[in-house]
Structure formats: structure tokens, C-alpha cells
Amino acid sequence: MYEKQKEYQAKQREKQRLAQQKQYEKSLSKGFKPISWKPRKAIKSKGMAGASRTVEELALHNAIAELGCICCIN
């Protein structure tokens, strides 16, 4: 069963490759220039950098800091 499936998948990939080649040749005959692939630039995000903390965030931070290390509490 697996051999039939692999053969079918190989035929489909070959069929798809031939269709892409045919489309590429057709575009060349119409005078279109091939498009070169360019990698996309990564989106740069600074997140919360530069944003001052709110009163609520400061209070939460202080409360968590007062607990200390939760591993050491007996």
C-alpha cells in the first residue's frame, strides 16, 4: 500500500513540476521578466522598551519582590 501511495505522490509532484515549468515558459514567451526571490526583512519590535511602568505594575513588582525566592520559603 505504501508503495502505491509513494508512486502516486511522485507522479503528482512530477505533474505539478511540469505545470509550473509550462507556466514559466508561457510567461517568458509573453515577455515577462522572471521574478527573483528576495528574503523578507524581519519585523523589528521594541516591545515595551521606553515605556515607563504604571503604578499598578510597580505595586505588583514590589509585592512579588517582597515574597523573595519561593524555593527557599519553608
mmCIF file of the N, C-alpha and C atoms, coordinates in Angstrom:
data_MODEL
# 
_entry.id   MODEL 
# 
loop_
_atom_site.group_PDB 
_atom_site.id 
_atom_site.type_symbol 
_atom_site.label_atom_id 
_atom_site.label_alt_id 
_atom_site.label_comp_id 
_atom_site.label_asym_id 
_atom_site.label_entity_id 
_atom_site.label_seq_id 
_atom_site.pdbx_PDB_ins_code 
_atom_site.Cartn_x 
_atom_site.Cartn_y 
_atom_site.Cartn_z 
_atom_site.occupancy 
_atom_site.B_iso_or_equiv 
_atom_site.pdbx_formal_charge 
_atom_site.auth_seq_id 
_atom_site.auth_comp_id 
_atom_site.auth_asym_id 
_atom_site.auth_atom_id 
_atom_site.pdbx_PDB_model_num 
ATOM 1   N N  . MET A 1 1  ? 0.823  -1.192 0.000   1.00 0.00 ? 1  MET A N  1 
ATOM 2   C CA . MET A 1 1  ? 0.000  0.000  0.000   1.00 0.00 ? 1  MET A CA 1 
ATOM 3   C C  . MET A 1 1  ? 0.866  1.254  0.000   1.00 0.00 ? 1  MET A C  1 
ATOM 4   N N  . TYR A 1 2  ? 1.917  1.216  0.791   1.00 0.00 ? 2  TYR A N  1 
ATOM 5   C CA . TYR A 1 2  ? 2.772  2.391  0.887   1.00 0.00 ? 2  TYR A CA 1 
ATOM 6   C C  . TYR A 1 2  ? 3.483  2.682  -0.434  1.00 0.00 ? 2  TYR A C  1 
ATOM 7   N N  . GLU A 1 3  ? 3.789  1.614  -1.170  1.00 0.00 ? 3  GLU A N  1 
ATOM 8   C CA . GLU A 1 3  ? 4.469  1.809  -2.456  1.00 0.00 ? 3  GLU A CA 1 
ATOM 9   C C  . GLU A 1 3  ? 3.542  2.501  -3.448  1.00 0.00 ? 3  GLU A C  1 
ATOM 10  N N  . LYS A 1 4  ? 2.268  2.106  -3.452  1.00 0.00 ? 4  LYS A N  1 
ATOM 11  C CA . LYS A 1 4  ? 1.304  2.752  -4.348  1.00 0.00 ? 4  LYS A CA 1 
ATOM 12  C C  . LYS A 1 4  ? 1.149  4.220  -3.989  1.00 0.00 ? 4  LYS A C  1 
ATOM 13  N N  . GLN A 1 5  ? 1.115  4.487  -2.691  1.00 0.00 ? 5  GLN A N  1 
ATOM 14  C CA . GLN A 1 5  ? 0.962  5.870  -2.234  1.00 0.00 ? 5  GLN A CA 1 
ATOM 15  C C  . GLN A 1 5  ? 2.185  6.701  -2.622  1.00 0.00 ? 5  GLN A C  1 
ATOM 16  N N  . LYS A 1 6  ? 3.362  6.129  -2.456  1.00 0.00 ? 6  LYS A N  1 
ATOM 17  C CA . LYS A 1 6  ? 4.588  6.847  -2.818  1.00 0.00 ? 6  LYS A CA 1 
ATOM 18  C C  . LYS A 1 6  ? 4.656  7.090  -4.319  1.00 0.00 ? 6  LYS A C  1 
ATOM 19  N N  . GLU A 1 7  ? 4.239  6.092  -5.104  1.00 0.00 ? 7  GLU A N  1 
ATOM 20  C CA . GLU A 1 7  ? 4.225  6.258  -6.561  1.00 0.00 ? 7  GLU A CA 1 
ATOM 21  C C  . GLU A 1 7  ? 3.248  7.351  -6.969  1.00 0.00 ? 7  GLU A C  1 
ATOM 22  N N  . TYR A 1 8  ? 2.081  7.354  -6.346  1.00 0.00 ? 8  TYR A N  1 
ATOM 23  C CA . TYR A 1 8  ? 1.071  8.372  -6.646  1.00 0.00 ? 8  TYR A CA 1 
ATOM 24  C C  . TYR A 1 8  ? 1.592  9.762  -6.302  1.00 0.00 ? 8  TYR A C  1 
ATOM 25  N N  . GLN A 1 9  ? 2.214  9.901  -5.124  1.00 0.00 ? 9  GLN A N  1 
ATOM 26  C CA . GLN A 1 9  ? 2.750  11.192 -4.713  1.00 0.00 ? 9  GLN A CA 1 
ATOM 27  C C  . GLN A 1 9  ? 3.856  11.654 -5.657  1.00 0.00 ? 9  GLN A C  1 
ATOM 28  N N  . ALA A 1 10 ? 4.710  10.735 -6.098  1.00 0.00 ? 10 ALA A N  1 
ATOM 29  C CA . ALA A 1 10 ? 5.781  11.081 -7.032  1.00 0.00 ? 10 ALA A CA 1 
ATOM 30  C C  . ALA A 1 10 ? 5.205  11.552 -8.362  1.00 0.00 ? 10 ALA A C  1 
ATOM 31  N N  . LYS A 1 11 ? 4.160  10.874 -8.835  1.00 0.00 ? 11 LYS A N  1 
ATOM 32  C CA . LYS A 1 11 ? 3.515  11.278 -10.090 1.00 0.00 ? 11 LYS A CA 1 
ATOM 33  C C  . LYS A 1 11 ? 2.895  12.667 -9.955  1.00 0.00 ? 11 LYS A C  1 
ATOM 34  N N  . GLN A 1 12 ? 2.261  12.927 -8.812  1.00 0.00 ? 12 GLN A N  1 
ATOM 35  C CA . GLN A 1 12 ? 1.631  14.225 -8.596  1.00 0.00 ? 12 GLN A CA 1 
ATOM 36  C C  . GLN A 1 12 ? 2.674  15.344 -8.521  1.00 0.00 ? 12 GLN A C  1 
ATOM 37  N N  . ARG A 1 13 ? 3.790  15.073 -7.862  1.00 0.00 ? 13 ARG A N  1 
ATOM 38  C CA . ARG A 1 13 ? 4.856  16.085 -7.793  1.00 0.00 ? 13 ARG A CA 1 
ATOM 39  C C  . ARG A 1 13 ? 5.428  16.378 -9.173  1.00 0.00 ? 13 ARG A C  1 
ATOM 40  N N  . GLU A 1 14 ? 5.611  15.322 -9.966  1.00 0.00 ? 14 GLU A N  1 
ATOM 41  C CA . GLU A 1 14 ? 6.119  15.498 -11.325 1.00 0.00 ? 14 GLU A CA 1 
ATOM 42  C C  . GLU A 1 14 ? 5.108  16.280 -12.174 1.00 0.00 ? 14 GLU A C  1 
ATOM 43  N N  . LYS A 1 15 ? 3.842  15.965 -12.005 1.00 0.00 ? 15 LYS A N  1 
ATOM 44  C CA . LYS A 1 15 ? 2.788  16.671 -12.727 1.00 0.00 ? 15 LYS A CA 1 
ATOM 45  C C  . LYS A 1 15 ? 2.773  18.153 -12.355 1.00 0.00 ? 15 LYS A C  1 
ATOM 46  N N  . GLN A 1 16 ? 2.936  18.432 -11.068 1.00 0.00 ? 16 GLN A N  1 
ATOM 47  C CA . GLN A 1 16 ? 2.953  19.809 -10.595 1.00 0.00 ? 16 GLN A CA 1 
ATOM 48  C C  . GLN A 1 16 ? 4.197  20.549 -11.124 1.00 0.00 ? 16 GLN A C  1 
ATOM 49  N N  . ARG A 1 17 ? 5.348  19.863 -11.112 1.00 0.00 ? 17 ARG A N  1 
ATOM 50  C CA . ARG A 1 17 ? 6.578  20.480 -11.612 1.00 0.00 ? 17 ARG A CA 1 
ATOM 51  C C  . ARG A 1 17 ? 6.453  20.810 -13.099 1.00 0.00 ? 17 ARG A C  1 
ATOM 52  N N  . LEU A 1 18 ? 5.854  19.907 -13.863 1.00 0.00 ? 18 LEU A N  1 
ATOM 53  C CA . LEU A 1 18 ? 5.664  20.161 -15.294 1.00 0.00 ? 18 LEU A CA 1 
ATOM 54  C C  . LEU A 1 18 ? 4.709  21.330 -15.529 1.00 0.00 ? 18 LEU A C  1 
ATOM 55  N N  . ALA A 1 19 ? 3.667  21.431 -14.724 1.00 0.00 ? 19 ALA A N  1 
ATOM 56  C CA . ALA A 1 19 ? 2.725  22.544 -14.859 1.00 0.00 ? 19 ALA A CA 1 
ATOM 57  C C  . ALA A 1 19 ? 3.411  23.873 -14.550 1.00 0.00 ? 19 ALA A C  1 
ATOM 58  N N  . GLN A 1 20 ? 4.264  23.885 -13.524 1.00 0.00 ? 20 GLN A N  1 
ATOM 59  C CA . GLN A 1 20 ? 4.993  25.105 -13.183 1.00 0.00 ? 20 GLN A CA 1 
ATOM 60  C C  . GLN A 1 20 ? 5.976  25.484 -14.289 1.00 0.00 ? 20 GLN A C  1 
ATOM 61  N N  . GLN A 1 21 ? 6.654  24.486 -14.854 1.00 0.00 ? 21 GLN A N  1 
ATOM 62  C CA . GLN A 1 21 ? 7.594  24.742 -15.946 1.00 0.00 ? 21 GLN A CA 1 
ATOM 63  C C  . GLN A 1 21 ? 6.854  25.298 -17.160 1.00 0.00 ? 21 GLN A C  1 
ATOM 64  N N  . LYS A 1 22 ? 5.691  24.733 -17.451 1.00 0.00 ? 22 LYS A N  1 
ATOM 65  C CA . LYS A 1 22 ? 4.888  25.189 -18.586 1.00 0.00 ? 22 LYS A CA 1 
ATOM 66  C C  . LYS A 1 22 ? 4.434  26.638 -18.374 1.00 0.00 ? 22 LYS A C  1 
ATOM 67  N N  . GLN A 1 23 ? 4.021  26.957 -17.148 1.00 0.00 ? 23 GLN A N  1 
ATOM 68  C CA . GLN A 1 23 ? 3.579  28.311 -16.832 1.00 0.00 ? 23 GLN A CA 1 
ATOM 69  C C  . GLN A 1 23 ? 4.754  29.288 -16.941 1.00 0.00 ? 23 GLN A C  1 
ATOM 70  N N  . TYR A 1 24 ? 5.928  28.876 -16.493 1.00 0.00 ? 24 TYR A N  1 
ATOM 71  C CA . TYR A 1 24 ? 7.123  29.715 -16.566 1.00 0.00 ? 24 TYR A CA 1 
ATOM 72  C C  . TYR A 1 24 ? 7.487  30.007 -18.026 1.00 0.00 ? 24 TYR A C  1 
ATOM 73  N N  . GLU A 1 25 ? 7.459  28.975 -18.848 1.00 0.00 ? 25 GLU A N  1 
ATOM 74  C CA . GLU A 1 25 ? 7.775  29.153 -20.274 1.00 0.00 ? 25 GLU A CA 1 
ATOM 75  C C  . GLU A 1 25 ? 6.742  30.048 -20.952 1.00 0.00 ? 25 GLU A C  1 
ATOM 76  N N  . LYS A 1 26 ? 5.494  29.913 -20.573 1.00 0.00 ? 26 LYS A N  1 
ATOM 77  C CA . LYS A 1 26 ? 4.437  30.740 -21.142 1.00 0.00 ? 26 LYS A CA 1 
ATOM 78  C C  . LYS A 1 26 ? 4.652  32.211 -20.786 1.00 0.00 ? 26 LYS A C  1 
ATOM 79  N N  . SER A 1 27 ? 5.063  32.467 -19.545 1.00 0.00 ? 27 SER A N  1 
ATOM 80  C CA . SER A 1 27 ? 5.302  33.849 -19.135 1.00 0.00 ? 27 SER A CA 1 
ATOM 81  C C  . SER A 1 27 ? 6.506  34.444 -19.861 1.00 0.00 ? 27 SER A C  1 
ATOM 82  N N  . LEU A 1 28 ? 7.513  33.605 -20.131 1.00 0.00 ? 28 LEU A N  1 
ATOM 83  C CA . LEU A 1 28 ? 8.681  34.091 -20.871 1.00 0.00 ? 28 LEU A CA 1 
ATOM 84  C C  . LEU A 1 28 ? 8.311  34.432 -22.305 1.00 0.00 ? 28 LEU A C  1 
ATOM 85  N N  . SER A 1 29 ? 7.416  33.633 -22.897 1.00 0.00 ? 29 SER A N  1 
ATOM 86  C CA . SER A 1 29 ? 7.024  33.884 -24.284 1.00 0.00 ? 29 SER A CA 1 
ATOM 87  C C  . SER A 1 29 ? 6.219  35.179 -24.408 1.00 0.00 ? 29 SER A C  1 
ATOM 88  N N  . LYS A 1 30 ? 5.554  35.586 -23.336 1.00 0.00 ? 30 LYS A N  1 
ATOM 89  C CA . LYS A 1 30 ? 4.789  36.830 -23.355 1.00 0.00 ? 30 LYS A CA 1 
ATOM 90  C C  . LYS A 1 30 ? 5.667  38.042 -23.072 1.00 0.00 ? 30 LYS A C  1 
ATOM 91  N N  . GLY A 1 31 ? 6.908  37.803 -22.709 1.00 0.00 ? 31 GLY A N  1 
ATOM 92  C CA . GLY A 1 31 ? 7.824  38.913 -22.491 1.00 0.00 ? 31 GLY A CA 1 
ATOM 93  C C  . GLY A 1 31 ? 7.971  39.336 -21.042 1.00 0.00 ? 31 GLY A C  1 
ATOM 94  N N  . PHE A 1 32 ? 7.415  38.561 -20.116 1.00 0.00 ? 32 PHE A N  1 
ATOM 95  C CA . PHE A 1 32 ? 7.569  38.896 -18.708 1.00 0.00 ? 32 PHE A CA 1 
ATOM 96  C C  . PHE A 1 32 ? 8.963  38.527 -18.224 1.00 0.00 ? 32 PHE A C  1 
ATOM 97  N N  . LYS A 1 33 ? 9.488  39.344 -17.339 1.00 0.00 ? 33 LYS A N  1 
ATOM 98  C CA . LYS A 1 33 ? 10.785 39.030 -16.748 1.00 0.00 ? 33 LYS A CA 1 
ATOM 99  C C  . LYS A 1 33 ? 10.576 38.106 -15.559 1.00 0.00 ? 33 LYS A C  1 
ATOM 100 N N  . PRO A 1 34 ? 11.470 37.133 -15.371 1.00 0.00 ? 34 PRO A N  1 
ATOM 101 C CA . PRO A 1 34 ? 11.320 36.265 -14.207 1.00 0.00 ? 34 PRO A CA 1 
ATOM 102 C C  . PRO A 1 34 ? 11.533 37.055 -12.916 1.00 0.00 ? 34 PRO A C  1 
ATOM 103 N N  . ILE A 1 35 ? 10.768 36.710 -11.912 1.00 0.00 ? 35 ILE A N  1 
ATOM 104 C CA . ILE A 1 35 ? 10.864 37.390 -10.627 1.00 0.00 ? 35 ILE A CA 1 
ATOM 105 C C  . ILE A 1 35 ? 11.878 36.654 -9.766  1.00 0.00 ? 35 ILE A C  1 
ATOM 106 N N  . SER A 1 36 ? 12.824 37.400 -9.239  1.00 0.00 ? 36 SER A N  1 
ATOM 107 C CA . SER A 1 36 ? 13.799 36.775 -8.354  1.00 0.00 ? 36 SER A CA 1 
ATOM 108 C C  . SER A 1 36 ? 13.258 36.797 -6.937  1.00 0.00 ? 36 SER A C  1 
ATOM 109 N N  . TRP A 1 37 ? 13.555 35.782 -6.188  1.00 0.00 ? 37 TRP A N  1 
ATOM 110 C CA . TRP A 1 37 ? 13.069 35.662 -4.826  1.00 0.00 ? 37 TRP A CA 1 
ATOM 111 C C  . TRP A 1 37 ? 13.947 36.482 -3.908  1.00 0.00 ? 37 TRP A C  1 
ATOM 112 N N  . LYS A 1 38 ? 13.325 37.268 -3.049  1.00 0.00 ? 38 LYS A N  1 
ATOM 113 C CA . LYS A 1 38 ? 14.059 38.075 -2.079  1.00 0.00 ? 38 LYS A CA 1 
ATOM 114 C C  . LYS A 1 38 ? 13.565 37.701 -0.686  1.00 0.00 ? 38 LYS A C  1 
ATOM 115 N N  . PRO A 1 39 ? 14.473 37.463 0.238   1.00 0.00 ? 39 PRO A N  1 
ATOM 116 C CA . PRO A 1 39 ? 14.017 37.144 1.595   1.00 0.00 ? 39 PRO A CA 1 
ATOM 117 C C  . PRO A 1 39 ? 13.366 38.358 2.250   1.00 0.00 ? 39 PRO A C  1 
ATOM 118 N N  . ARG A 1 40 ? 12.363 38.099 3.054   1.00 0.00 ? 40 ARG A N  1 
ATOM 119 C CA . ARG A 1 40 ? 11.671 39.189 3.731   1.00 0.00 ? 40 ARG A CA 1 
ATOM 120 C C  . ARG A 1 40 ? 12.492 39.676 4.902   1.00 0.00 ? 40 ARG A C  1 
ATOM 121 N N  . LYS A 1 41 ? 12.346 40.970 5.180   1.00 0.00 ? 41 LYS A N  1 
ATOM 122 C CA . LYS A 1 41 ? 13.021 41.536 6.338   1.00 0.00 ? 41 LYS A CA 1 
ATOM 123 C C  . LYS A 1 41 ? 12.242 41.164 7.589   1.00 0.00 ? 41 LYS A C  1 
ATOM 124 N N  . ALA A 1 42 ? 12.976 40.902 8.651   1.00 0.00 ? 42 ALA A N  1 
ATOM 125 C CA . ALA A 1 42 ? 12.334 40.572 9.912   1.00 0.00 ? 42 ALA A CA 1 
ATOM 126 C C  . ALA A 1 42 ? 11.665 41.822 10.479  1.00 0.00 ? 42 ALA A C  1 
ATOM 127 N N  . ILE A 1 43 ? 10.540 41.626 11.114  1.00 0.00 ? 43 ILE A N  1 
ATOM 128 C CA . ILE A 1 43 ? 9.830  42.743 11.723  1.00 0.00 ? 43 ILE A CA 1 
ATOM 129 C C  . ILE A 1 43 ? 10.541 43.088 13.022  1.00 0.00 ? 43 ILE A C  1 
ATOM 130 N N  . LYS A 1 44 ? 10.954 44.322 13.125  1.00 0.00 ? 44 LYS A N  1 
ATOM 131 C CA . LYS A 1 44 ? 11.653 44.756 14.322  1.00 0.00 ? 44 LYS A CA 1 
ATOM 132 C C  . LYS A 1 44 ? 10.647 45.369 15.289  1.00 0.00 ? 44 LYS A C  1 
ATOM 133 N N  . SER A 1 45 ? 10.693 44.892 16.500  1.00 0.00 ? 45 SER A N  1 
ATOM 134 C CA . SER A 1 45 ? 9.778  45.395 17.513  1.00 0.00 ? 45 SER A CA 1 
ATOM 135 C C  . SER A 1 45 ? 10.557 45.661 18.788  1.00 0.00 ? 45 SER A C  1 
ATOM 136 N N  . LYS A 1 46 ? 10.330 46.807 19.349  1.00 0.00 ? 46 LYS A N  1 
ATOM 137 C CA . LYS A 1 46 ? 10.984 47.144 20.607  1.00 0.00 ? 46 LYS A CA 1 
ATOM 138 C C  . LYS A 1 46 ? 10.109 46.755 21.789  1.00 0.00 ? 46 LYS A C  1 
ATOM 139 N N  . GLY A 1 47 ? 8.916  46.287 21.500  1.00 0.00 ? 47 GLY A N  1 
ATOM 140 C CA . GLY A 1 47 ? 8.027  45.867 22.571  1.00 0.00 ? 47 GLY A CA 1 
ATOM 141 C C  . GLY A 1 47 ? 7.682  47.025 23.484  1.00 0.00 ? 47 GLY A C  1 
ATOM 142 N N  . MET A 1 48 ? 7.945  46.863 24.758  1.00 0.00 ? 48 MET A N  1 
ATOM 143 C CA . MET A 1 48 ? 7.623  47.884 25.750  1.00 0.00 ? 48 MET A CA 1 
ATOM 144 C C  . MET A 1 48 ? 8.828  48.763 26.063  1.00 0.00 ? 48 MET A C  1 
ATOM 145 N N  . ALA A 1 49 ? 9.901  48.610 25.325  1.00 0.00 ? 49 ALA A N  1 
ATOM 146 C CA . ALA A 1 49 ? 11.101 49.388 25.599  1.00 0.00 ? 49 ALA A CA 1 
ATOM 147 C C  . ALA A 1 49 ? 10.782 50.876 25.515  1.00 0.00 ? 49 ALA A C  1 
ATOM 148 N N  . GLY A 1 50 ? 11.183 51.612 26.525  1.00 0.00 ? 50 GLY A N  1 
ATOM 149 C CA . GLY A 1 50 ? 10.962 53.049 26.524  1.00 0.00 ? 50 GLY A CA 1 
ATOM 150 C C  . GLY A 1 50 ? 9.671  53.460 27.204  1.00 0.00 ? 50 GLY A C  1 
ATOM 151 N N  . ALA A 1 51 ? 8.780  52.499 27.447  1.00 0.00 ? 51 ALA A N  1 
ATOM 152 C CA . ALA A 1 51 ? 7.521  52.829 28.116  1.00 0.00 ? 51 ALA A CA 1 
ATOM 153 C C  . ALA A 1 51 ? 7.745  52.752 29.620  1.00 0.00 ? 51 ALA A C  1 
ATOM 154 N N  . SER A 1 52 ? 7.343  53.775 30.318  1.00 0.00 ? 52 SER A N  1 
ATOM 155 C CA . SER A 1 52 ? 7.511  53.768 31.771  1.00 0.00 ? 52 SER A CA 1 
ATOM 156 C C  . SER A 1 52 ? 6.459  52.863 32.397  1.00 0.00 ? 52 SER A C  1 
ATOM 157 N N  . ARG A 1 53 ? 6.811  52.260 33.534  1.00 0.00 ? 53 ARG A N  1 
ATOM 158 C CA . ARG A 1 53 ? 5.899  51.349 34.201  1.00 0.00 ? 53 ARG A CA 1 
ATOM 159 C C  . ARG A 1 53 ? 4.804  52.130 34.918  1.00 0.00 ? 53 ARG A C  1 
ATOM 160 N N  . THR A 1 54 ? 3.628  51.532 34.932  1.00 0.00 ? 54 THR A N  1 
ATOM 161 C CA . THR A 1 54 ? 2.497  52.183 35.598  1.00 0.00 ? 54 THR A CA 1 
ATOM 162 C C  . THR A 1 54 ? 2.572  51.927 37.098  1.00 0.00 ? 54 THR A C  1 
ATOM 163 N N  . VAL A 1 55 ? 1.744  52.624 37.863  1.00 0.00 ? 55 VAL A N  1 
ATOM 164 C CA . VAL A 1 55 ? 1.700  52.464 39.315  1.00 0.00 ? 55 VAL A CA 1 
ATOM 165 C C  . VAL A 1 55 ? 1.313  51.026 39.664  1.00 0.00 ? 55 VAL A C  1 
ATOM 166 N N  . GLU A 1 56 ? 0.371  50.463 38.910  1.00 0.00 ? 56 GLU A N  1 
ATOM 167 C CA . GLU A 1 56 ? -0.066 49.089 39.168  1.00 0.00 ? 56 GLU A CA 1 
ATOM 168 C C  . GLU A 1 56 ? 1.078  48.105 38.938  1.00 0.00 ? 56 GLU A C  1 
ATOM 169 N N  . GLU A 1 57 ? 1.837  48.314 37.862  1.00 0.00 ? 57 GLU A N  1 
ATOM 170 C CA . GLU A 1 57 ? 2.969  47.427 37.582  1.00 0.00 ? 57 GLU A CA 1 
ATOM 171 C C  . GLU A 1 57 ? 4.034  47.542 38.658  1.00 0.00 ? 57 GLU A C  1 
ATOM 172 N N  . LEU A 1 58 ? 4.295  48.756 39.142  1.00 0.00 ? 58 LEU A N  1 
ATOM 173 C CA . LEU A 1 58 ? 5.276  48.945 40.208  1.00 0.00 ? 58 LEU A CA 1 
ATOM 174 C C  . LEU A 1 58 ? 4.814  48.258 41.494  1.00 0.00 ? 58 LEU A C  1 
ATOM 175 N N  . ALA A 1 59 ? 3.528  48.382 41.835  1.00 0.00 ? 59 ALA A N  1 
ATOM 176 C CA . ALA A 1 59 ? 3.000  47.754 43.040  1.00 0.00 ? 59 ALA A CA 1 
ATOM 177 C C  . ALA A 1 59 ? 3.097  46.232 42.945  1.00 0.00 ? 59 ALA A C  1 
ATOM 178 N N  . LEU A 1 60 ? 2.769  45.678 41.790  1.00 0.00 ? 60 LEU A N  1 
ATOM 179 C CA . LEU A 1 60 ? 2.866  44.235 41.592  1.00 0.00 ? 60 LEU A CA 1 
ATOM 180 C C  . LEU A 1 60 ? 4.312  43.779 41.705  1.00 0.00 ? 60 LEU A C  1 
ATOM 181 N N  . HIS A 1 61 ? 5.219  44.517 41.091  1.00 0.00 ? 61 HIS A N  1 
ATOM 182 C CA . HIS A 1 61 ? 6.644  44.173 41.136  1.00 0.00 ? 61 HIS A CA 1 
ATOM 183 C C  . HIS A 1 61 ? 7.149  44.188 42.570  1.00 0.00 ? 61 HIS A C  1 
ATOM 184 N N  . ASN A 1 62 ? 6.768  45.192 43.339  1.00 0.00 ? 62 ASN A N  1 
ATOM 185 C CA . ASN A 1 62 ? 7.195  45.289 44.737  1.00 0.00 ? 62 ASN A CA 1 
ATOM 186 C C  . ASN A 1 62 ? 6.625  44.142 45.568  1.00 0.00 ? 62 ASN A C  1 
ATOM 187 N N  . ALA A 1 63 ? 5.362  43.775 45.310  1.00 0.00 ? 63 ALA A N  1 
ATOM 188 C CA . ALA A 1 63 ? 4.734  42.687 46.056  1.00 0.00 ? 63 ALA A CA 1 
ATOM 189 C C  . ALA A 1 63 ? 5.434  41.357 45.768  1.00 0.00 ? 63 ALA A C  1 
ATOM 190 N N  . ILE A 1 64 ? 5.779  41.118 44.530  1.00 0.00 ? 64 ILE A N  1 
ATOM 191 C CA . ILE A 1 64 ? 6.477  39.880 44.164  1.00 0.00 ? 64 ILE A CA 1 
ATOM 192 C C  . ILE A 1 64 ? 7.888  39.881 44.745  1.00 0.00 ? 64 ILE A C  1 
ATOM 193 N N  . ALA A 1 65 ? 8.540  41.027 44.760  1.00 0.00 ? 65 ALA A N  1 
ATOM 194 C CA . ALA A 1 65 ? 9.887  41.113 45.304  1.00 0.00 ? 65 ALA A CA 1 
ATOM 195 C C  . ALA A 1 65 ? 9.900  40.854 46.804  1.00 0.00 ? 65 ALA A C  1 
ATOM 196 N N  . GLU A 1 66 ? 8.830  41.234 47.506  1.00 0.00 ? 66 GLU A N  1 
ATOM 197 C CA . GLU A 1 66 ? 8.750  41.000 48.943  1.00 0.00 ? 66 GLU A CA 1 
ATOM 198 C C  . GLU A 1 66 ? 8.660  39.513 49.270  1.00 0.00 ? 66 GLU A C  1 
ATOM 199 N N  . LEU A 1 67 ? 8.077  38.724 48.371  1.00 0.00 ? 67 LEU A N  1 
ATOM 200 C CA . LEU A 1 67 ? 7.978  37.280 48.605  1.00 0.00 ? 67 LEU A CA 1 
ATOM 201 C C  . LEU A 1 67 ? 9.353  36.626 48.670  1.00 0.00 ? 67 LEU A C  1 
ATOM 202 N N  . GLY A 1 68 ? 10.261 37.120 47.883  1.00 0.00 ? 68 GLY A N  1 
ATOM 203 C CA . GLY A 1 68 ? 11.580 36.519 47.811  1.00 0.00 ? 68 GLY A CA 1 
ATOM 204 C C  . GLY A 1 68 ? 11.560 35.259 46.973  1.00 0.00 ? 68 GLY A C  1 
ATOM 205 N N  . CYS A 1 69 ? 12.515 34.418 47.226  1.00 0.00 ? 69 CYS A N  1 
ATOM 206 C CA . CYS A 1 69 ? 12.645 33.175 46.452  1.00 0.00 ? 69 CYS A CA 1 
ATOM 207 C C  . CYS A 1 69 ? 11.611 32.174 46.961  1.00 0.00 ? 69 CYS A C  1 
ATOM 208 N N  . ILE A 1 70 ? 10.734 31.718 46.083  1.00 0.00 ? 70 ILE A N  1 
ATOM 209 C CA . ILE A 1 70 ? 9.697  30.792 46.506  1.00 0.00 ? 70 ILE A CA 1 
ATOM 210 C C  . ILE A 1 70 ? 10.285 29.403 46.752  1.00 0.00 ? 70 ILE A C  1 
ATOM 211 N N  . CYS A 1 71 ? 11.461 29.115 46.281  1.00 0.00 ? 71 CYS A N  1 
ATOM 212 C CA . CYS A 1 71 ? 12.088 27.815 46.510  1.00 0.00 ? 71 CYS A CA 1 
ATOM 213 C C  . CYS A 1 71 ? 12.646 27.741 47.926  1.00 0.00 ? 71 CYS A C  1 
ATOM 214 N N  . CYS A 1 72 ? 13.040 28.872 48.501  1.00 0.00 ? 72 CYS A N  1 
ATOM 215 C CA . CYS A 1 72 ? 13.688 28.890 49.793  1.00 0.00 ? 72 CYS A CA 1 
ATOM 216 C C  . CYS A 1 72 ? 12.709 29.037 50.951  1.00 0.00 ? 72 CYS A C  1 
ATOM 217 N N  . ILE A 1 73 ? 11.452 29.341 50.680  1.00 0.00 ? 73 ILE A N  1 
ATOM 218 C CA . ILE A 1 73 ? 10.477 29.552 51.764  1.00 0.00 ? 73 ILE A CA 1 
ATOM 219 C C  . ILE A 1 73 ? 10.154 28.207 52.396  1.00 0.00 ? 73 ILE A C  1 
ATOM 220 N N  . ASN A 1 74 ? 10.266 28.130 53.729  1.00 0.00 ? 74 ASN A N  1 
ATOM 221 C CA . ASN A 1 74 ? 9.955  26.878 54.444  1.00 0.00 ? 74 ASN A CA 1 
ATOM 222 C C  . ASN A 1 74 ? 8.679  27.051 55.224  1.00 0.00 ? 74 ASN A C  1 
# 
